[in-house]
Amino acid sequence: MNKKTKRYFLTALIAIVPLSIIAVSSSVMAACSISIGVRCDSSYGKYETFEGAASISNNESRRVDFTMTITLKDPSGHTLDTDSRSGSLGPGQYNEYPLNVAPPSGGWQPGTYEFCNQVVAAGINGCMYVKSICKGFTGPPSPSIWISPALFNIKLLPDVVSNHILTIGNSGNSVLEFNITNEFIQSGWPKTTGSDVNSSPALGDIDGDGDIEVVVGSHDGKVYAWHHDGSDVTGWPKTTGSDVYSSPALGDIDGDGDIEVVVGSHGGKVYAWHHDGSDVTGWPKTTGSDVYSDVYSSPALGDIDGDGDIEVVVGSDDNKVYIWDCFGTYDSNNIEWGMFHHDINHTGLYGYVPPGTGGTGSQTALKEKVDWLSEDPTNGTVDPGTQASITVTFDTTSLDLGDYYADIIITSNDPNENPLIIPVYLTVEHIIDIGGFAADFGRADCIGDCPGDSDGDEDVDGSDLAEFAKNLGLQNP
C-alpha cells in the first residue's frame, strides 16, 4: 500500500467505524500525539446562554484527519445538544469549535451538566487516536433542605408546657429561606366508609345544632353524615342499594324549615332525606327503568323557572336531565350546599357567596384557633453547610385528655423539596408509666417520646419525681 492509498484508507476508516468498536492494539498501530480539550464556565445563571468550545491540537510531525463529536447533557444524562465536525490538522496546528446553547424551557436547573468532546483521529504516518474528555458545569446555585426529626410523637400530662428542638439544615450551595406553618387535623378524623369515596363531600348545618356537618356518598351504597367532631349524625348513614358517585346537595326542598340531603345513586334513583335520616315525602325519584339510567351527576338546587319554588335538577345516564318541582319556597339563605362544589363558581368553600348574588366573594371563616402547637422562629434563612434550631412548643394547658394531631408544614426555596410535612402526634394523659419512669430516671438527654419527662425539659430528675408522685394513682381520673 503506497502512502497516498494509506492516507485515504485511514480517512475512510474514521468515517465508517463507530467509536465503540475501534480498538487498535499499540503493538499494531501507534497512538497519535494529539491533545483535546473542552472549555466552559463552571456555572451559569438560570437563563444565561451556555457558551463552550471543544479543541484539538496536532502534535504530530505530519497531518492527521479527525472526526469530533461535541455534546451537552443535562444532570439526568439526556442530550440537550450535539455537533459533529470533521477535518484535517497539519503539524502543530490547533483548532477550536464553539457550541452555544440557549437555556431549556424553564431555565438551567440545579445539578451538574456535562460538556464533552469525543475525537477519533488517524495520522498519515499510521497512528490512531480515540479519546473523549468532559467538563461539568452547574446550573444556578440552590439550597438543599434537610430536617430532623421527621415526626413528633409526644405524650404529656395536662397543664404542661414542653419545648423540643426541630433542626433545619442546608446542604446546598445557596442560602435557604424557610417558612413554618401548622395545619391542625380535626380530632375524630379521618372517617372510614365501607368502600371507595368518589363523591365530593358537602358541608352544612343539617340538624340546626349550630355546627357544621359533613355529608358524602360511598361505593358501599351508603350516604354518611358526621358532626364536625367525627361522630355520626343520628339516623345516618343511609343505604341506597347501589354505588354513590353523586355528591350531595343540602337545602330545604320541602319548606319545613329544616335542611334535607339530596343525592343520586348508581341504581337510577335520586334520594332525599330529612336531617334525621327519614325519607322526604315523594322521594326517592326514579330517572329511568333501564340499565343506562345510573345517576353519576350531582343534584343542583334552585328556582330555575322563577315561580318562587325550589327545583331539583340532575342528569342521568339515560341521556336525560330531570327537574322536579318541590314544595319548598326558594330561599338562598336556607340552602347550605346547593350544588357540586357548593356554588356557581365551584369554589368548594362553605359560606362563600359569589359576587353578583348578594355576596362579596368572601368565605365564612371556619378555621378554629388551635394554640397547643407553636414554633419559634416561624421563618428565617440558613446559610449553606449550616443549620438552624427551631423551638417547637407543646402546651397542654386547658386541653382535655386525649389525642391531638397536626402537621408542621415547612415551605422553602429548595426547588426539589417543597413543602416538607412533619406529622405531629400529641397524647394528653394521666396514665403513669412506672416502668418507663424507672428506666428514664437520671437521664439528661430525654428527647421525644420519654415517659419519665413530665415537665418536658428533656431530663428526668427530682421535679419529674415530684410530679410522678403527685399523679400516682390518678390514672384516667
C-alpha positions as CSV (number, residue, x, y, z in Angstrom):
1,M,0.0,0.0,0.0
2,N,1.6,3.4,-1.0
3,K,1.3,6.5,1.2
4,K,-1.5,8.1,-0.8
5,T,-3.6,4.9,-0.7
6,K,-2.8,4.5,3.0
7,R,-4.0,8.0,3.8
8,Y,-7.3,7.5,2.0
9,F,-7.8,4.2,3.8
10,L,-7.3,5.8,7.2
11,T,-9.7,8.7,6.4
12,A,-12.4,6.2,5.3
13,L,-11.8,4.2,8.5
14,I,-12.5,7.2,10.7
15,A,-15.7,7.9,8.8
16,I,-17.2,4.4,8.9
17,V,-16.0,2.7,12.1
18,P,-18.1,3.5,15.2
19,L,-16.2,4.7,18.3
20,S,-17.4,1.7,20.3
21,I,-15.7,-0.9,18.1
22,I,-12.4,0.9,17.4
23,A,-9.8,-1.0,19.5
24,V,-6.3,-1.0,18.0
25,S,-3.5,-2.5,20.0
26,S,-0.5,-0.3,20.5
27,S,1.6,-3.2,19.3
28,V,-0.1,-2.9,15.9
29,M,-0.5,0.8,15.4
30,A,1.0,3.7,17.5
31,A,-1.2,6.3,19.2
32,C,-1.2,9.7,17.6
33,S,0.2,12.6,19.7
34,I,-3.0,14.7,19.8
35,S,-4.3,16.9,22.6
36,I,-8.0,17.6,23.0
37,G,-9.9,19.8,25.5
38,V,-13.2,21.5,26.4
39,R,-13.8,25.0,27.7
40,C,-16.8,26.4,29.5
41,D,-17.7,28.4,32.6
42,S,-18.1,26.4,35.9
43,S,-21.7,27.6,36.4
44,Y,-24.5,29.5,34.5
45,G,-27.4,31.6,35.6
46,K,-30.9,30.3,35.2
47,Y,-31.5,31.9,31.8
48,E,-27.9,32.5,30.7
49,T,-26.8,31.1,27.3
50,F,-24.2,28.3,27.6
51,E,-21.1,29.2,25.7
52,G,-18.5,26.4,25.4
53,A,-15.8,25.3,23.0
54,A,-14.1,22.0,22.1
55,S,-10.5,22.0,20.9
56,I,-8.0,19.7,19.2
57,S,-4.2,20.1,18.7
58,N,-2.0,18.0,16.4
59,N,1.4,17.4,18.0
60,E,2.5,15.0,15.2
61,S,5.1,15.9,12.5
62,R,2.6,15.0,9.8
63,R,-1.1,15.7,9.1
64,V,-3.9,13.9,11.0
65,D,-7.5,13.5,9.9
66,F,-10.2,13.6,12.6
67,T,-13.9,13.4,13.4
68,M,-15.1,15.4,16.6
69,T,-18.4,14.9,18.3
70,I,-19.4,17.7,20.8
71,T,-22.3,17.0,23.3
72,L,-24.1,18.8,26.1
73,K,-26.0,16.6,28.6
74,D,-28.3,17.6,31.4
75,P,-28.0,16.3,35.0
76,S,-30.1,13.2,34.2
77,G,-27.9,12.3,31.2
78,H,-30.3,13.5,28.5
79,T,-28.5,15.1,25.5
80,L,-29.5,18.7,25.1
81,D,-27.4,19.5,22.0
82,T,-24.8,17.8,19.9
83,D,-22.5,18.9,17.0
84,S,-20.1,16.9,14.8
85,R,-17.0,18.2,13.0
86,S,-14.6,16.5,10.6
87,G,-11.3,17.9,9.2
88,S,-7.5,17.7,9.0
89,L,-4.8,19.3,11.0
90,G,-1.3,20.0,9.9
91,P,1.7,19.5,12.1
92,G,1.5,21.7,15.2
93,Q,-2.0,23.0,14.1
94,Y,-4.7,23.8,16.7
95,N,-8.4,24.4,16.2
96,E,-11.3,25.2,18.4
97,Y,-15.0,24.7,17.7
98,P,-17.7,26.6,19.7
99,L,-21.0,25.3,21.0
100,N,-23.6,27.8,22.2
101,V,-26.8,26.6,23.6
102,A,-29.8,28.6,24.8
103,P,-31.2,27.6,28.2
104,P,-34.0,25.0,28.0
105,S,-37.6,25.8,28.8
106,G,-37.7,26.8,32.5
107,G,-34.0,27.7,32.5
108,W,-31.0,25.7,33.7
109,Q,-31.9,23.6,36.7
110,P,-29.8,22.9,39.8
111,G,-27.4,20.0,39.2
112,T,-24.3,19.1,37.2
113,Y,-24.4,19.3,33.4
114,E,-21.7,17.6,31.2
115,F,-20.0,19.1,28.2
116,C,-18.0,16.5,26.2
117,N,-15.5,16.4,23.3
118,Q,-15.0,13.0,21.7
119,V,-12.4,12.6,18.9
120,V,-11.4,9.8,16.5
121,A,-8.3,10.6,14.5
122,A,-5.7,8.9,12.3
123,G,-2.4,10.2,11.0
124,I,-0.9,9.6,7.6
125,N,2.1,8.1,9.4
126,G,-0.2,5.2,10.6
127,C,-1.0,6.4,14.1
128,M,-4.5,6.2,15.6
129,Y,-6.3,8.3,18.3
130,V,-9.6,7.6,20.1
131,K,-10.4,9.6,23.2
132,S,-13.1,11.7,24.9
133,I,-12.9,14.4,27.6
134,C,-15.7,16.0,29.6
135,K,-16.2,19.0,31.9
136,G,-19.0,19.6,34.2
137,F,-20.8,22.8,35.0
138,T,-23.6,23.5,37.4
139,G,-26.9,25.2,37.0
140,P,-27.9,28.1,39.2
141,P,-26.9,27.7,42.9
142,S,-29.7,26.2,45.0
143,P,-30.3,25.3,48.6
144,S,-31.0,21.8,49.8
145,I,-33.1,21.4,52.9
146,W,-33.0,18.6,55.5
147,I,-34.8,18.3,58.7
148,S,-34.7,16.4,62.0
149,P,-36.8,14.8,63.4
150,A,-39.1,13.5,60.7
151,L,-42.0,13.4,63.2
152,F,-43.0,14.3,66.7
153,N,-44.7,11.7,68.9
154,I,-45.2,13.4,72.3
155,K,-47.0,12.2,75.5
156,L,-47.6,14.8,78.2
157,L,-49.6,15.4,81.4
158,P,-52.3,18.1,81.4
159,D,-51.2,21.7,82.0
160,V,-47.6,21.2,80.9
161,V,-45.6,23.3,78.5
162,S,-42.9,21.2,76.8
163,N,-40.2,22.6,74.4
164,H,-38.5,20.4,71.7
165,I,-36.0,21.2,69.0
166,L,-36.6,21.0,65.3
167,T,-33.4,21.2,63.2
168,I,-33.5,22.7,59.7
169,G,-30.2,22.2,57.7
170,N,-29.0,23.4,54.4
171,S,-26.6,21.0,52.4
172,G,-26.9,23.1,49.2
173,N,-24.8,25.9,47.8
174,S,-27.0,28.9,48.3
175,V,-29.0,30.5,51.2
176,L,-32.1,28.5,52.3
177,E,-35.2,30.5,53.0
178,F,-37.9,28.8,55.0
179,N,-41.4,29.4,56.5
180,I,-43.2,27.3,59.0
181,T,-47.0,26.9,59.4
182,N,-49.2,24.4,61.2
183,E,-52.2,22.5,59.9
184,F,-54.3,21.0,62.6
185,I,-56.2,17.8,61.9
186,Q,-59.6,17.9,63.4
187,S,-60.0,15.5,66.3
188,G,-62.2,12.5,65.4
189,W,-61.0,12.4,61.8
190,P,-60.4,10.7,59.3
191,K,-63.5,8.7,59.0
192,T,-63.8,5.3,57.2
193,T,-66.6,4.1,54.9
194,G,-67.1,0.6,53.6
195,S,-65.6,1.3,50.2
196,D,-64.0,3.9,47.8
197,V,-65.2,7.5,48.0
198,N,-65.6,9.4,44.7
199,S,-68.4,11.5,45.9
200,S,-67.4,15.1,46.9
201,P,-68.3,16.0,50.5
202,A,-70.9,18.6,51.2
203,L,-70.8,20.8,54.3
204,G,-73.7,22.4,56.1
205,D,-75.6,22.6,59.4
206,I,-78.2,20.0,58.5
207,D,-79.6,19.5,62.0
208,G,-79.7,23.0,63.3
209,D,-77.2,22.5,66.1
210,G,-75.0,25.4,65.1
211,D,-72.1,23.2,64.0
212,I,-71.1,22.0,60.5
213,E,-71.9,18.5,59.4
214,V,-70.1,16.6,56.6
215,V,-72.2,14.6,54.1
216,V,-70.7,12.2,51.5
217,G,-71.5,9.1,49.4
218,S,-69.5,5.9,49.1
219,H,-69.2,3.0,46.8
220,D,-70.6,0.8,49.5
221,G,-74.0,2.2,48.6
222,K,-74.3,4.4,51.6
223,V,-74.5,8.1,52.3
224,Y,-72.8,9.2,55.5
225,A,-73.3,12.3,57.7
226,W,-70.9,13.2,60.6
227,H,-70.8,16.0,63.0
228,H,-67.7,18.3,62.9
229,D,-66.1,16.1,65.6
230,G,-66.5,12.9,63.5
231,S,-69.4,11.5,65.5
232,D,-72.4,10.1,63.5
233,V,-75.4,12.3,62.9
234,T,-78.4,10.5,64.4
235,G,-80.2,8.5,61.7
236,W,-77.1,8.1,59.5
237,P,-75.7,6.5,57.3
238,K,-78.4,5.9,54.8
239,T,-78.5,3.0,52.4
240,T,-79.3,3.5,48.6
241,G,-78.7,-0.1,47.4
242,S,-76.0,0.9,44.8
243,D,-72.8,2.9,44.5
244,V,-73.0,6.6,45.2
245,Y,-70.8,8.7,42.8
246,S,-73.1,11.7,43.1
247,S,-72.2,14.5,45.5
248,P,-74.9,15.6,47.9
249,A,-76.8,18.9,47.8
250,L,-78.1,20.4,51.1
251,G,-81.1,22.6,51.3
252,D,-84.7,23.0,52.4
253,I,-86.6,21.5,49.5
254,D,-90.0,20.9,51.2
255,G,-90.4,24.1,53.2
256,D,-90.4,22.6,56.6
257,G,-87.5,24.9,57.8
258,D,-85.1,22.0,58.1
259,I,-82.2,21.1,55.7
260,E,-82.7,18.0,53.5
261,V,-80.0,15.9,51.8
262,V,-80.4,15.2,48.1
263,V,-78.1,12.8,46.2
264,G,-78.1,10.5,43.2
265,S,-77.4,6.8,43.1
266,H,-75.9,4.3,40.6
267,G,-79.2,2.5,40.8
268,G,-81.0,5.2,38.8
269,K,-82.6,6.9,41.7
270,V,-82.4,10.3,43.4
271,Y,-82.9,10.3,47.2
272,A,-83.9,13.0,49.6
273,W,-83.8,12.6,53.4
274,H,-84.5,14.9,56.3
275,H,-81.7,15.7,58.6
276,D,-82.7,12.8,60.9
277,G,-82.4,10.3,58.0
278,S,-86.2,9.9,57.4
279,D,-87.4,9.9,53.8
280,V,-88.8,13.2,52.4
281,T,-92.3,12.5,51.2
282,G,-92.4,11.6,47.5
283,W,-88.8,10.5,47.4
284,P,-86.7,8.8,46.1
285,K,-87.3,9.7,42.4
286,T,-86.5,7.3,39.6
287,T,-84.6,8.5,36.5
288,G,-85.3,5.5,34.2
289,S,-86.2,1.9,34.0
290,D,-83.2,0.6,32.0
291,V,-79.6,-0.2,33.0
292,Y,-78.4,3.0,31.5
293,S,-80.2,5.3,34.0
294,D,-77.5,5.5,36.6
295,V,-77.0,8.9,38.2
296,Y,-73.4,10.0,38.5
297,S,-74.5,13.6,38.3
298,S,-74.7,15.8,41.4
299,P,-78.1,17.5,42.1
300,A,-78.4,21.2,42.0
301,L,-81.0,23.2,44.0
302,G,-82.5,26.5,42.8
303,D,-85.5,28.3,41.4
304,I,-84.9,27.8,37.7
305,D,-88.4,28.9,36.5
306,G,-88.8,31.9,38.7
307,D,-92.0,30.7,40.3
308,G,-90.7,31.1,43.8
309,D,-90.5,27.4,44.5
310,I,-87.4,25.3,44.7
311,E,-86.4,22.8,42.0
312,V,-84.0,19.8,42.0
313,V,-82.1,19.3,38.8
314,V,-80.0,16.3,38.0
315,G,-78.6,14.5,34.9
316,S,-78.8,10.8,34.2
317,D,-77.0,8.1,32.1
318,D,-80.2,7.6,30.1
319,N,-79.3,10.8,28.2
320,K,-81.9,12.9,30.1
321,V,-81.8,15.8,32.5
322,Y,-84.5,15.7,35.2
323,I,-86.2,18.6,37.0
324,W,-88.6,18.1,39.9
325,D,-90.6,21.0,41.3
326,C,-90.7,20.9,45.1
327,F,-93.0,22.3,47.7
328,G,-90.4,24.4,49.4
329,T,-90.1,28.2,48.8
330,Y,-86.8,29.1,47.3
331,D,-84.6,30.9,49.9
332,S,-80.9,31.1,49.2
333,N,-80.4,31.6,53.0
334,N,-81.8,28.1,53.6
335,I,-79.5,26.3,51.1
336,E,-76.4,25.2,52.8
337,W,-74.7,23.4,49.8
338,G,-76.7,24.0,46.7
339,M,-74.7,22.1,44.1
340,F,-71.4,20.3,43.3
341,H,-68.6,22.2,45.0
342,H,-71.1,24.5,46.7
343,D,-71.7,27.4,44.3
344,I,-71.8,28.6,40.7
345,N,-68.1,29.2,40.8
346,H,-67.5,25.7,42.2
347,T,-65.2,27.1,44.9
348,G,-65.9,24.2,47.4
349,L,-65.9,26.8,50.1
350,Y,-68.6,26.7,52.8
351,G,-70.1,30.1,53.3
352,Y,-68.9,31.5,50.0
353,V,-71.3,33.9,48.4
354,P,-70.4,34.7,44.8
355,P,-70.2,38.3,43.7
356,G,-73.4,39.5,41.9
357,T,-75.6,37.2,44.1
358,G,-75.6,39.4,47.1
359,G,-72.1,38.5,48.2
360,T,-68.6,39.9,48.0
361,G,-66.8,36.7,47.1
362,S,-65.6,36.2,50.6
363,Q,-65.7,33.0,52.7
364,T,-67.1,32.5,56.1
365,A,-64.1,31.8,58.4
366,L,-64.2,28.2,59.6
367,K,-60.7,27.6,60.9
368,E,-60.6,27.0,64.6
369,K,-57.8,28.7,66.5
370,V,-55.6,26.0,68.0
371,D,-52.6,27.0,70.0
372,W,-51.3,23.8,71.6
373,L,-48.5,23.7,69.0
374,S,-46.2,26.6,68.1
375,E,-42.7,27.2,66.7
376,D,-40.1,29.9,67.2
377,P,-39.0,31.3,64.8
378,T,-41.5,30.6,62.1
379,N,-39.3,31.8,59.3
380,G,-35.7,32.6,58.6
381,T,-32.6,31.8,56.5
382,V,-29.9,29.1,56.7
383,D,-26.5,29.6,55.1
384,P,-25.0,26.7,53.0
385,G,-23.5,24.0,55.2
386,T,-25.2,25.2,58.4
387,Q,-28.3,24.5,60.3
388,A,-30.9,26.3,62.4
389,S,-32.6,25.2,65.6
390,I,-36.4,25.8,65.9
391,T,-38.1,25.6,69.3
392,V,-41.3,23.6,69.0
393,T,-43.6,24.2,71.9
394,F,-46.4,21.8,73.1
395,D,-48.8,23.4,75.5
396,T,-51.4,21.1,77.1
397,T,-52.9,23.9,79.3
398,S,-56.7,23.6,79.2
399,L,-56.6,20.6,76.9
400,D,-58.8,17.6,77.6
401,L,-57.3,14.2,77.9
402,G,-57.0,12.5,74.5
403,D,-55.1,12.5,71.2
404,Y,-54.3,15.6,69.1
405,Y,-52.9,15.7,65.6
406,A,-51.3,18.3,63.4
407,D,-48.8,18.7,60.6
408,I,-45.8,21.1,60.7
409,I,-45.5,22.4,57.1
410,I,-42.2,23.8,56.0
411,T,-42.0,25.7,52.7
412,S,-38.7,26.8,51.3
413,N,-36.9,27.9,48.2
414,D,-35.4,24.5,47.7
415,P,-36.6,23.6,44.2
416,N,-36.6,19.8,45.0
417,E,-38.2,19.6,48.4
418,N,-41.2,21.9,48.8
419,P,-43.1,21.6,51.0
420,L,-41.9,19.3,53.8
421,I,-44.5,17.9,56.2
422,I,-43.7,16.7,59.7
423,P,-46.6,14.7,61.3
424,V,-47.2,15.6,65.0
425,Y,-49.0,13.3,67.5
426,L,-49.7,14.6,70.9
427,T,-51.3,12.5,73.7
428,V,-52.5,14.2,76.8
429,E,-52.9,11.6,79.6
430,H,-52.8,11.0,83.3
431,I,-51.5,7.4,82.9
432,I,-48.4,6.8,84.9
433,D,-45.8,4.6,83.2
434,I,-43.9,3.2,86.2
435,G,-41.6,1.1,84.2
436,G,-40.9,4.0,81.8
437,F,-40.2,6.4,84.6
438,A,-37.8,4.0,86.3
439,A,-35.9,3.4,83.1
440,D,-35.7,7.1,82.3
441,F,-34.8,8.4,85.8
442,G,-31.5,10.2,85.8
443,R,-31.4,10.7,82.0
444,A,-30.3,14.1,80.8
445,D,-30.9,13.5,77.1
446,C,-34.6,12.8,77.1
447,I,-35.9,13.9,73.6
448,G,-39.2,13.0,72.1
449,D,-41.1,10.1,73.5
450,C,-39.8,9.8,77.0
451,P,-42.4,8.7,79.6
452,G,-40.5,10.0,82.6
453,D,-40.1,13.6,81.4
454,S,-43.3,15.0,82.8
455,D,-42.3,18.7,82.5
456,G,-40.8,18.5,79.0
457,D,-37.3,19.8,80.0
458,E,-35.6,16.9,78.3
459,D,-34.3,15.3,81.5
460,V,-35.8,13.1,84.3
461,D,-34.9,14.5,87.7
462,G,-36.3,15.4,91.0
463,S,-39.0,17.7,89.6
464,D,-40.3,14.8,87.5
465,L,-40.2,12.5,90.5
466,A,-42.4,15.0,92.4
467,E,-44.8,15.2,89.5
468,F,-44.8,11.4,89.3
469,A,-45.7,11.1,93.0
470,K,-48.4,13.7,92.7
471,N,-50.1,11.9,89.8
472,L,-49.6,8.4,91.1
473,G,-53.0,6.8,91.4
474,L,-54.7,9.4,89.1
475,Q,-54.7,7.1,86.1
476,N,-57.7,8.0,83.9
477,P,-59.5,10.0,86.5
